Amino acid sequence: MGDVSEKREKFVKLAEGRAQVALEAIRKIGNLSNRRAYEYSDADIKKLIKALRDATSEVERKFSSSAENSSGNKFKL
């Protein structure tokens, strides 16, 4: 049973660290909303939000399925 506990500890450590990095990156994306510093269109924002939603949907799909399909899609305006 020690193996399960070690796997759980490893998951928790990695999940917490990676989630913290992802949340900070999302906060930084939110900082781009400052119109005094940046210029962007509604289309840019829709594309950005769609990419973020698609990425979270992919994470949900991976956790709800045993399928191992990885997509190396990169976000680009």
PyMOL Python script that loads the backbone (N, CA, C, O; Angstrom):
from pymol import cmd

cmd.read_pdbstr("""\
ATOM      1  N   MET A   1       0.814  -1.199   0.000  1.00  0.00           N
ATOM      2  CA  MET A   1       0.000   0.000   0.000  1.00  0.00           C
ATOM      3  C   MET A   1       0.858   1.264   0.000  1.00  0.00           C
ATOM      4  O   MET A   1       0.360   2.342  -0.326  1.00  0.00           O
ATOM      5  N   GLY A   2       2.131   1.151   0.358  1.00  0.00           N
ATOM      6  CA  GLY A   2       3.003   2.317   0.385  1.00  0.00           C
ATOM      7  C   GLY A   2       3.138   2.966  -0.978  1.00  0.00           C
ATOM      8  O   GLY A   2       3.315   4.180  -1.082  1.00  0.00           O
ATOM      9  N   ASP A   3       3.053   2.147  -2.033  1.00  0.00           N
ATOM     10  CA  ASP A   3       3.162   2.656  -3.403  1.00  0.00           C
ATOM     11  C   ASP A   3       2.046   3.649  -3.721  1.00  0.00           C
ATOM     12  O   ASP A   3       2.284   4.680  -4.350  1.00  0.00           O
ATOM     13  N   VAL A   4       0.816   3.328  -3.280  1.00  0.00           N
ATOM     14  CA  VAL A   4      -0.327   4.208  -3.525  1.00  0.00           C
ATOM     15  C   VAL A   4      -0.122   5.534  -2.812  1.00  0.00           C
ATOM     16  O   VAL A   4      -0.391   6.589  -3.386  1.00  0.00           O
ATOM     17  N   SER A   5       0.345   5.500  -1.584  1.00  0.00           N
ATOM     18  CA  SER A   5       0.574   6.717  -0.814  1.00  0.00           C
ATOM     19  C   SER A   5       1.640   7.586  -1.479  1.00  0.00           C
ATOM     20  O   SER A   5       1.501   8.807  -1.543  1.00  0.00           O
ATOM     21  N   GLU A   6       2.703   6.952  -1.972  1.00  0.00           N
ATOM     22  CA  GLU A   6       3.768   7.695  -2.653  1.00  0.00           C
ATOM     23  C   GLU A   6       3.245   8.335  -3.935  1.00  0.00           C
ATOM     24  O   GLU A   6       3.584   9.475  -4.254  1.00  0.00           O
ATOM     25  N   LYS A   7       2.425   7.596  -4.660  1.00  0.00           N
ATOM     26  CA  LYS A   7       1.846   8.141  -5.893  1.00  0.00           C
ATOM     27  C   LYS A   7       0.932   9.318  -5.577  1.00  0.00           C
ATOM     28  O   LYS A   7       0.917  10.312  -6.302  1.00  0.00           O
ATOM     29  N   ARG A   8       0.164   9.202  -4.484  1.00  0.00           N
ATOM     30  CA  ARG A   8      -0.725  10.286  -4.070  1.00  0.00           C
ATOM     31  C   ARG A   8       0.090  11.520  -3.695  1.00  0.00           C
ATOM     32  O   ARG A   8      -0.232  12.629  -4.119  1.00  0.00           O
ATOM     33  N   GLU A   9       1.132  11.334  -2.910  1.00  0.00           N
ATOM     34  CA  GLU A   9       1.983  12.448  -2.496  1.00  0.00           C
ATOM     35  C   GLU A   9       2.615  13.133  -3.700  1.00  0.00           C
ATOM     36  O   GLU A   9       2.675  14.360  -3.766  1.00  0.00           O
ATOM     37  N   LYS A  10       3.082  12.336  -4.645  1.00  0.00           N
ATOM     38  CA  LYS A  10       3.689  12.890  -5.859  1.00  0.00           C
ATOM     39  C   LYS A  10       2.663  13.689  -6.655  1.00  0.00           C
ATOM     40  O   LYS A  10       2.959  14.782  -7.136  1.00  0.00           O
ATOM     41  N   PHE A  11       1.437  13.131  -6.796  1.00  0.00           N
ATOM     42  CA  PHE A  11       0.372  13.841  -7.515  1.00  0.00           C
ATOM     43  C   PHE A  11       0.058  15.174  -6.851  1.00  0.00           C
ATOM     44  O   PHE A  11      -0.010  16.206  -7.520  1.00  0.00           O
ATOM     45  N   VAL A  12      -0.133  15.153  -5.542  1.00  0.00           N
ATOM     46  CA  VAL A  12      -0.484  16.381  -4.817  1.00  0.00           C
ATOM     47  C   VAL A  12       0.601  17.432  -4.991  1.00  0.00           C
ATOM     48  O   VAL A  12       0.306  18.592  -5.277  1.00  0.00           O
ATOM     49  N   LYS A  13       1.849  17.033  -4.821  1.00  0.00           N
ATOM     50  CA  LYS A  13       2.967  17.981  -4.937  1.00  0.00           C
ATOM     51  C   LYS A  13       3.013  18.590  -6.338  1.00  0.00           C
ATOM     52  O   LYS A  13       3.112  19.809  -6.484  1.00  0.00           O
ATOM     53  N   LEU A  14       2.941  17.745  -7.362  1.00  0.00           N
ATOM     54  CA  LEU A  14       3.015  18.244  -8.734  1.00  0.00           C
ATOM     55  C   LEU A  14       1.769  19.051  -9.115  1.00  0.00           C
ATOM     56  O   LEU A  14       1.880  20.097  -9.755  1.00  0.00           O
ATOM     57  N   ALA A  15       0.588  18.567  -8.723  1.00  0.00           N
ATOM     58  CA  ALA A  15      -0.655  19.264  -9.070  1.00  0.00           C
ATOM     59  C   ALA A  15      -0.699  20.644  -8.440  1.00  0.00           C
ATOM     60  O   ALA A  15      -1.066  21.616  -9.100  1.00  0.00           O
ATOM     61  N   GLU A  16      -0.331  20.739  -7.174  1.00  0.00           N
ATOM     62  CA  GLU A  16      -0.353  22.046  -6.511  1.00  0.00           C
ATOM     63  C   GLU A  16       0.630  23.017  -7.165  1.00  0.00           C
ATOM     64  O   GLU A  16       0.291  24.176  -7.404  1.00  0.00           O
ATOM     65  N   GLY A  17       1.826  22.556  -7.449  1.00  0.00           N
ATOM     66  CA  GLY A  17       2.823  23.421  -8.061  1.00  0.00           C
ATOM     67  C   GLY A  17       2.427  23.871  -9.457  1.00  0.00           C
ATOM     68  O   GLY A  17       2.529  25.051  -9.792  1.00  0.00           O
ATOM     69  N   ARG A  18       1.977  22.927 -10.266  1.00  0.00           N
ATOM     70  CA  ARG A  18       1.602  23.250 -11.648  1.00  0.00           C
ATOM     71  C   ARG A  18       0.357  24.129 -11.701  1.00  0.00           C
ATOM     72  O   ARG A  18       0.275  25.042 -12.523  1.00  0.00           O
ATOM     73  N   ALA A  19      -0.615  23.855 -10.825  1.00  0.00           N
ATOM     74  CA  ALA A  19      -1.819  24.683 -10.791  1.00  0.00           C
ATOM     75  C   ALA A  19      -1.470  26.107 -10.382  1.00  0.00           C
ATOM     76  O   ALA A  19      -2.018  27.062 -10.933  1.00  0.00           O
ATOM     77  N   GLN A  20      -0.562  26.259  -9.423  1.00  0.00           N
ATOM     78  CA  GLN A  20      -0.159  27.598  -8.983  1.00  0.00           C
ATOM     79  C   GLN A  20       0.493  28.369 -10.131  1.00  0.00           C
ATOM     80  O   GLN A  20       0.213  29.553 -10.320  1.00  0.00           O
ATOM     81  N   VAL A  21       1.352  27.710 -10.891  1.00  0.00           N
ATOM     82  CA  VAL A  21       1.994  28.350 -12.040  1.00  0.00           C
ATOM     83  C   VAL A  21       0.947  28.737 -13.084  1.00  0.00           C
ATOM     84  O   VAL A  21       0.999  29.836 -13.636  1.00  0.00           O
ATOM     85  N   ALA A  22       0.003  27.846 -13.356  1.00  0.00           N
ATOM     86  CA  ALA A  22      -1.045  28.117 -14.343  1.00  0.00           C
ATOM     87  C   ALA A  22      -1.931  29.282 -13.895  1.00  0.00           C
ATOM     88  O   ALA A  22      -2.261  30.157 -14.696  1.00  0.00           O
ATOM     89  N   LEU A  23      -2.314  29.293 -12.615  1.00  0.00           N
ATOM     90  CA  LEU A  23      -3.159  30.378 -12.111  1.00  0.00           C
ATOM     91  C   LEU A  23      -2.441  31.725 -12.183  1.00  0.00           C
ATOM     92  O   LEU A  23      -3.052  32.742 -12.511  1.00  0.00           O
ATOM     93  N   GLU A  24      -1.165  31.727 -11.880  1.00  0.00           N
ATOM     94  CA  GLU A  24      -0.391  32.973 -11.976  1.00  0.00           C
ATOM     95  C   GLU A  24      -0.307  33.435 -13.427  1.00  0.00           C
ATOM     96  O   GLU A  24      -0.405  34.631 -13.700  1.00  0.00           O
ATOM     97  N   ALA A  25      -0.129  32.501 -14.358  1.00  0.00           N
ATOM     98  CA  ALA A  25      -0.086  32.853 -15.777  1.00  0.00           C
ATOM     99  C   ALA A  25      -1.422  33.437 -16.224  1.00  0.00           C
ATOM    100  O   ALA A  25      -1.450  34.390 -17.003  1.00  0.00           O
ATOM    101  N   ILE A  26      -2.530  32.876 -15.739  1.00  0.00           N
ATOM    102  CA  ILE A  26      -3.848  33.402 -16.082  1.00  0.00           C
ATOM    103  C   ILE A  26      -4.022  34.812 -15.524  1.00  0.00           C
ATOM    104  O   ILE A  26      -4.570  35.682 -16.202  1.00  0.00           O
ATOM    105  N   ARG A  27      -3.560  35.046 -14.290  1.00  0.00           N
ATOM    106  CA  ARG A  27      -3.617  36.404 -13.719  1.00  0.00           C
ATOM    107  C   ARG A  27      -2.823  37.387 -14.579  1.00  0.00           C
ATOM    108  O   ARG A  27      -3.256  38.518 -14.801  1.00  0.00           O
ATOM    109  N   LYS A  28      -1.665  36.948 -15.056  1.00  0.00           N
ATOM    110  CA  LYS A  28      -0.829  37.812 -15.897  1.00  0.00           C
ATOM    111  C   LYS A  28      -1.516  38.106 -17.226  1.00  0.00           C
ATOM    112  O   LYS A  28      -1.412  39.218 -17.744  1.00  0.00           O
ATOM    113  N   ILE A  29      -2.213  37.123 -17.778  1.00  0.00           N
ATOM    114  CA  ILE A  29      -2.985  37.359 -19.006  1.00  0.00           C
ATOM    115  C   ILE A  29      -4.037  38.428 -18.728  1.00  0.00           C
ATOM    116  O   ILE A  29      -4.266  39.305 -19.561  1.00  0.00           O
ATOM    117  N   GLY A  30      -4.676  38.360 -17.564  1.00  0.00           N
ATOM    118  CA  GLY A  30      -5.661  39.364 -17.176  1.00  0.00           C
ATOM    119  C   GLY A  30      -5.073  40.763 -17.131  1.00  0.00           C
ATOM    120  O   GLY A  30      -5.770  41.738 -17.413  1.00  0.00           O
ATOM    121  N   ASN A  31      -3.807  40.874 -16.781  1.00  0.00           N
ATOM    122  CA  ASN A  31      -3.145  42.181 -16.757  1.00  0.00           C
ATOM    123  C   ASN A  31      -3.070  42.825 -18.141  1.00  0.00           C
ATOM    124  O   ASN A  31      -2.920  44.041 -18.260  1.00  0.00           O
ATOM    125  N   LEU A  32      -3.174  42.003 -19.184  1.00  0.00           N
ATOM    126  CA  LEU A  32      -3.131  42.530 -20.548  1.00  0.00           C
ATOM    127  C   LEU A  32      -4.371  43.348 -20.889  1.00  0.00           C
ATOM    128  O   LEU A  32      -4.414  43.982 -21.944  1.00  0.00           O
ATOM    129  N   SER A  33      -5.371  43.349 -20.028  1.00  0.00           N
ATOM    130  CA  SER A  33      -6.603  44.102 -20.283  1.00  0.00           C
ATOM    131  C   SER A  33      -6.406  45.612 -20.133  1.00  0.00           C
ATOM    132  O   SER A  33      -7.308  46.385 -20.457  1.00  0.00           O
ATOM    133  N   ASN A  34      -5.249  46.036 -19.650  1.00  0.00           N
ATOM    134  CA  ASN A  34      -4.961  47.457 -19.463  1.00  0.00           C
ATOM    135  C   ASN A  34      -4.818  48.146 -20.820  1.00  0.00           C
ATOM    136  O   ASN A  34      -3.788  48.020 -21.483  1.00  0.00           O
ATOM    137  N   ARG A  35      -5.849  48.868 -21.222  1.00  0.00           N
ATOM    138  CA  ARG A  35      -5.865  49.544 -22.534  1.00  0.00           C
ATOM    139  C   ARG A  35      -4.828  50.669 -22.630  1.00  0.00           C
ATOM    140  O   ARG A  35      -4.439  51.058 -23.731  1.00  0.00           O
ATOM    141  N   ARG A  36      -4.388  51.184 -21.503  1.00  0.00           N
ATOM    142  CA  ARG A  36      -3.355  52.233 -21.559  1.00  0.00           C
ATOM    143  C   ARG A  36      -2.000  51.671 -21.958  1.00  0.00           C
ATOM    144  O   ARG A  36      -1.148  52.395 -22.473  1.00  0.00           O
ATOM    145  N   ALA A  37      -1.803  50.389 -21.722  1.00  0.00           N
ATOM    146  CA  ALA A  37      -0.516  49.761 -22.022  1.00  0.00           C
ATOM    147  C   ALA A  37      -0.551  48.887 -23.270  1.00  0.00           C
ATOM    148  O   ALA A  37       0.481  48.645 -23.896  1.00  0.00           O
ATOM    149  N   TYR A  38      -1.749  48.414 -23.630  1.00  0.00           N
ATOM    150  CA  TYR A  38      -1.852  47.447 -24.720  1.00  0.00           C
ATOM    151  C   TYR A  38      -3.000  47.794 -25.659  1.00  0.00           C
ATOM    152  O   TYR A  38      -3.985  48.417 -25.263  1.00  0.00           O
ATOM    153  N   GLU A  39      -2.850  47.377 -26.906  1.00  0.00           N
ATOM    154  CA  GLU A  39      -3.903  47.549 -27.902  1.00  0.00           C
ATOM    155  C   GLU A  39      -4.317  46.173 -28.395  1.00  0.00           C
ATOM    156  O   GLU A  39      -3.470  45.360 -28.766  1.00  0.00           O
ATOM    157  N   TYR A  40      -5.623  45.912 -28.399  1.00  0.00           N
ATOM    158  CA  TYR A  40      -6.129  44.616 -28.832  1.00  0.00           C
ATOM    159  C   TYR A  40      -7.556  44.780 -29.327  1.00  0.00           C
ATOM    160  O   TYR A  40      -8.240  45.749 -28.997  1.00  0.00           O
ATOM    161  N   SER A  41      -7.990  43.816 -30.125  1.00  0.00           N
ATOM    162  CA  SER A  41      -9.345  43.845 -30.670  1.00  0.00           C
ATOM    163  C   SER A  41     -10.241  42.863 -29.916  1.00  0.00           C
ATOM    164  O   SER A  41      -9.765  42.016 -29.161  1.00  0.00           O
ATOM    165  N   ASP A  42     -11.537  42.996 -30.137  1.00  0.00           N
ATOM    166  CA  ASP A  42     -12.477  42.037 -29.559  1.00  0.00           C
ATOM    167  C   ASP A  42     -12.189  40.635 -30.087  1.00  0.00           C
ATOM    168  O   ASP A  42     -12.330  39.650 -29.362  1.00  0.00           O
ATOM    169  N   ALA A  43     -11.787  40.549 -31.351  1.00  0.00           N
ATOM    170  CA  ALA A  43     -11.461  39.244 -31.941  1.00  0.00           C
ATOM    171  C   ALA A  43     -10.260  38.611 -31.227  1.00  0.00           C
ATOM    172  O   ALA A  43     -10.236  37.403 -30.995  1.00  0.00           O
ATOM    173  N   ASP A  44      -9.270  39.431 -30.884  1.00  0.00           N
ATOM    174  CA  ASP A  44      -8.109  38.924 -30.146  1.00  0.00           C
ATOM    175  C   ASP A  44      -8.546  38.310 -28.817  1.00  0.00           C
ATOM    176  O   ASP A  44      -8.102  37.224 -28.445  1.00  0.00           O
ATOM    177  N   ILE A  45      -9.417  39.019 -28.115  1.00  0.00           N
ATOM    178  CA  ILE A  45      -9.863  38.567 -26.798  1.00  0.00           C
ATOM    179  C   ILE A  45     -10.689  37.286 -26.926  1.00  0.00           C
ATOM    180  O   ILE A  45     -10.523  36.358 -26.134  1.00  0.00           O
ATOM    181  N   LYS A  46     -11.576  37.234 -27.920  1.00  0.00           N
ATOM    182  CA  LYS A  46     -12.372  36.027 -28.125  1.00  0.00           C
ATOM    183  C   LYS A  46     -11.473  34.828 -28.403  1.00  0.00           C
ATOM    184  O   LYS A  46     -11.720  33.733 -27.898  1.00  0.00           O
ATOM    185  N   LYS A  47     -10.431  35.034 -29.205  1.00  0.00           N
ATOM    186  CA  LYS A  47      -9.506  33.956 -29.537  1.00  0.00           C
ATOM    187  C   LYS A  47      -8.725  33.509 -28.295  1.00  0.00           C
ATOM    188  O   LYS A  47      -8.522  32.315 -28.077  1.00  0.00           O
ATOM    189  N   LEU A  48      -8.298  34.468 -27.496  1.00  0.00           N
ATOM    190  CA  LEU A  48      -7.564  34.184 -26.267  1.00  0.00           C
ATOM    191  C   LEU A  48      -8.426  33.395 -25.284  1.00  0.00           C
ATOM    192  O   LEU A  48      -7.991  32.374 -24.751  1.00  0.00           O
ATOM    193  N   ILE A  49      -9.640  33.868 -25.047  1.00  0.00           N
ATOM    194  CA  ILE A  49     -10.545  33.201 -24.115  1.00  0.00           C
ATOM    195  C   ILE A  49     -10.902  31.800 -24.617  1.00  0.00           C
ATOM    196  O   ILE A  49     -10.986  30.861 -23.824  1.00  0.00           O
ATOM    197  N   LYS A  50     -11.111  31.655 -25.916  1.00  0.00           N
ATOM    198  CA  LYS A  50     -11.424  30.334 -26.481  1.00  0.00           C
ATOM    199  C   LYS A  50     -10.264  29.365 -26.258  1.00  0.00           C
ATOM    200  O   LYS A  50     -10.476  28.205 -25.904  1.00  0.00           O
ATOM    201  N   ALA A  51      -9.040  29.845 -26.466  1.00  0.00           N
ATOM    202  CA  ALA A  51      -7.870  28.978 -26.269  1.00  0.00           C
ATOM    203  C   ALA A  51      -7.773  28.525 -24.814  1.00  0.00           C
ATOM    204  O   ALA A  51      -7.454  27.365 -24.552  1.00  0.00           O
ATOM    205  N   LEU A  52      -8.044  29.418 -23.869  1.00  0.00           N
ATOM    206  CA  LEU A  52      -8.000  29.059 -22.454  1.00  0.00           C
ATOM    207  C   LEU A  52      -9.108  28.068 -22.109  1.00  0.00           C
ATOM    208  O   LEU A  52      -8.872  27.100 -21.387  1.00  0.00           O
ATOM    209  N   ARG A  53     -10.309  28.305 -22.619  1.00  0.00           N
ATOM    210  CA  ARG A  53     -11.427  27.377 -22.368  1.00  0.00           C
ATOM    211  C   ARG A  53     -11.152  26.012 -22.984  1.00  0.00           C
ATOM    212  O   ARG A  53     -11.420  24.981 -22.368  1.00  0.00           O
ATOM    213  N   ASP A  54     -10.619  26.008 -24.199  1.00  0.00           N
ATOM    214  CA  ASP A  54     -10.298  24.738 -24.860  1.00  0.00           C
ATOM    215  C   ASP A  54      -9.261  23.953 -24.043  1.00  0.00           C
ATOM    216  O   ASP A  54      -9.361  22.734 -23.905  1.00  0.00           O
ATOM    217  N   ALA A  55      -8.273  24.666 -23.509  1.00  0.00           N
ATOM    218  CA  ALA A  55      -7.227  23.997 -22.723  1.00  0.00           C
ATOM    219  C   ALA A  55      -7.806  23.400 -21.448  1.00  0.00           C
ATOM    220  O   ALA A  55      -7.450  22.280 -21.081  1.00  0.00           O
ATOM    221  N   THR A  56      -8.690  24.122 -20.764  1.00  0.00           N
ATOM    222  CA  THR A  56      -9.283  23.573 -19.545  1.00  0.00           C
ATOM    223  C   THR A  56     -10.227  22.414 -19.873  1.00  0.00           C
ATOM    224  O   THR A  56     -10.322  21.451 -19.112  1.00  0.00           O
ATOM    225  N   SER A  57     -10.921  22.510 -21.004  1.00  0.00           N
ATOM    226  CA  SER A  57     -11.786  21.401 -21.424  1.00  0.00           C
ATOM    227  C   SER A  57     -10.961  20.156 -21.710  1.00  0.00           C
ATOM    228  O   SER A  57     -11.387  19.042 -21.403  1.00  0.00           O
ATOM    229  N   GLU A  58      -9.792  20.337 -22.292  1.00  0.00           N
ATOM    230  CA  GLU A  58      -8.898  19.214 -22.582  1.00  0.00           C
ATOM    231  C   GLU A  58      -8.419  18.560 -21.287  1.00  0.00           C
ATOM    232  O   GLU A  58      -8.337  17.334 -21.204  1.00  0.00           O
ATOM    233  N   VAL A  59      -8.107  19.365 -20.286  1.00  0.00           N
ATOM    234  CA  VAL A  59      -7.698  18.820 -18.990  1.00  0.00           C
ATOM    235  C   VAL A  59      -8.843  18.013 -18.389  1.00  0.00           C
ATOM    236  O   VAL A  59      -8.629  16.910 -17.888  1.00  0.00           O
ATOM    237  N   GLU A  60     -10.043  18.550 -18.434  1.00  0.00           N
ATOM    238  CA  GLU A  60     -11.213  17.827 -17.916  1.00  0.00           C
ATOM    239  C   GLU A  60     -11.398  16.501 -18.657  1.00  0.00           C
ATOM    240  O   GLU A  60     -11.671  15.471 -18.040  1.00  0.00           O
ATOM    241  N   ARG A  61     -11.249  16.535 -19.968  1.00  0.00           N
ATOM    242  CA  ARG A  61     -11.405  15.325 -20.771  1.00  0.00           C
ATOM    243  C   ARG A  61     -10.374  14.268 -20.370  1.00  0.00           C
ATOM    244  O   ARG A  61     -10.700  13.087 -20.248  1.00  0.00           O
ATOM    245  N   LYS A  62      -9.142  14.698 -20.170  1.00  0.00           N
ATOM    246  CA  LYS A  62      -8.086  13.751 -19.803  1.00  0.00           C
ATOM    247  C   LYS A  62      -8.350  13.103 -18.453  1.00  0.00           C
ATOM    248  O   LYS A  62      -8.070  11.918 -18.272  1.00  0.00           O
ATOM    249  N   PHE A  63      -8.883  13.861 -17.505  1.00  0.00           N
ATOM    250  CA  PHE A  63      -9.153  13.300 -16.191  1.00  0.00           C
ATOM    251  C   PHE A  63     -10.407  12.436 -16.180  1.00  0.00           C
ATOM    252  O   PHE A  63     -10.562  11.586 -15.304  1.00  0.00           O
ATOM    253  N   SER A  64     -11.302  12.641 -17.140  1.00  0.00           N
ATOM    254  CA  SER A  64     -12.528  11.845 -17.162  1.00  0.00           C
ATOM    255  C   SER A  64     -12.416  10.647 -18.098  1.00  0.00           C
ATOM    256  O   SER A  64     -13.350   9.854 -18.211  1.00  0.00           O
ATOM    257  N   SER A  65     -11.277  10.516 -18.766  1.00  0.00           N
ATOM    258  CA  SER A  65     -11.091   9.443 -19.728  1.00  0.00           C
ATOM    259  C   SER A  65      -9.717   8.828 -19.541  1.00  0.00           C
ATOM    260  O   SER A  65      -8.781   9.496 -19.100  1.00  0.00           O
ATOM    261  N   SER A  66      -9.600   7.556 -19.878  1.00  0.00           N
ATOM    262  CA  SER A  66      -8.303   6.899 -19.793  1.00  0.00           C
ATOM    263  C   SER A  66      -7.507   7.070 -21.083  1.00  0.00           C
ATOM    264  O   SER A  66      -6.359   6.637 -21.180  1.00  0.00           O
ATOM    265  N   ALA A  67      -8.136   7.712 -22.078  1.00  0.00           N
ATOM    266  CA  ALA A  67      -7.456   7.921 -23.362  1.00  0.00           C
ATOM    267  C   ALA A  67      -6.281   8.876 -23.173  1.00  0.00           C
ATOM    268  O   ALA A  67      -6.378   9.870 -22.454  1.00  0.00           O
ATOM    269  N   GLU A  68      -5.197   8.562 -23.819  1.00  0.00           N
ATOM    270  CA  GLU A  68      -3.982   9.373 -23.719  1.00  0.00           C
ATOM    271  C   GLU A  68      -3.737  10.111 -25.036  1.00  0.00           C
ATOM    272  O   GLU A  68      -2.786   9.808 -25.757  1.00  0.00           O
ATOM    273  N   ASN A  69      -4.594  11.070 -25.340  1.00  0.00           N
ATOM    274  CA  ASN A  69      -4.399  11.868 -26.551  1.00  0.00           C
ATOM    275  C   ASN A  69      -3.825  13.210 -26.145  1.00  0.00           C
ATOM    276  O   ASN A  69      -4.480  13.980 -25.442  1.00  0.00           O
ATOM    277  N   SER A  70      -2.615  13.495 -26.578  1.00  0.00           N
ATOM    278  CA  SER A  70      -2.027  14.775 -26.233  1.00  0.00           C
ATOM    279  C   SER A  70      -2.003  15.652 -27.478  1.00  0.00           C
ATOM    280  O   SER A  70      -1.623  15.220 -28.566  1.00  0.00           O
ATOM    281  N   SER A  71      -2.412  16.875 -27.283  1.00  0.00           N
ATOM    282  CA  SER A  71      -2.358  17.824 -28.399  1.00  0.00           C
ATOM    283  C   SER A  71      -1.333  18.876 -28.046  1.00  0.00           C
ATOM    284  O   SER A  71      -1.422  19.503 -26.990  1.00  0.00           O
ATOM    285  N   GLY A  72      -0.385  19.071 -28.895  1.00  0.00           N
ATOM    286  CA  GLY A  72       0.675  20.033 -28.652  1.00  0.00           C
ATOM    287  C   GLY A  72       0.338  21.395 -29.213  1.00  0.00           C
ATOM    288  O   GLY A  72       1.233  22.132 -29.626  1.00  0.00           O
ATOM    289  N   ASN A  73      -0.937  21.743 -29.235  1.00  0.00           N
ATOM    290  CA  ASN A  73      -1.357  23.029 -29.806  1.00  0.00           C
ATOM    291  C   ASN A  73      -0.796  24.184 -29.001  1.00  0.00           C
ATOM    292  O   ASN A  73      -0.808  24.173 -27.770  1.00  0.00           O
ATOM    293  N   LYS A  74      -0.317  25.157 -29.705  1.00  0.00           N
ATOM    294  CA  LYS A  74       0.195  26.375 -29.081  1.00  0.00           C
ATOM    295  C   LYS A  74      -0.776  27.503 -29.398  1.00  0.00           C
ATOM    296  O   LYS A  74      -1.390  27.530 -30.465  1.00  0.00           O
ATOM    297  N   PHE A  75      -0.906  28.426 -28.464  1.00  0.00           N
ATOM    298  CA  PHE A  75      -1.757  29.581 -28.697  1.00  0.00           C
ATOM    299  C   PHE A  75      -0.984  30.611 -29.486  1.00  0.00           C
ATOM    300  O   PHE A  75       0.182  30.883 -29.198  1.00  0.00           O
ATOM    301  N   LYS A  76      -1.642  31.189 -30.494  1.00  0.00           N
ATOM    302  CA  LYS A  76      -1.011  32.232 -31.303  1.00  0.00           C
ATOM    303  C   LYS A  76      -2.091  33.144 -31.844  1.00  0.00           C
ATOM    304  O   LYS A  76      -3.104  32.668 -32.358  1.00  0.00           O
ATOM    305  N   LEU A  77      -1.892  34.448 -31.737  1.00  0.00           N
ATOM    306  CA  LEU A  77      -2.849  35.419 -32.288  1.00  0.00           C
ATOM    307  C   LEU A  77      -2.622  35.566 -33.767  1.00  0.00           C
ATOM    308  O   LEU A  77      -3.322  36.335 -34.426  1.00  0.00           O
TER     309      LEU A  77
END
""", "prot")
cmd.dss("prot")
cmd.show_as("cartoon", "prot")
cmd.util.cbc("prot")
cmd.orient("prot")
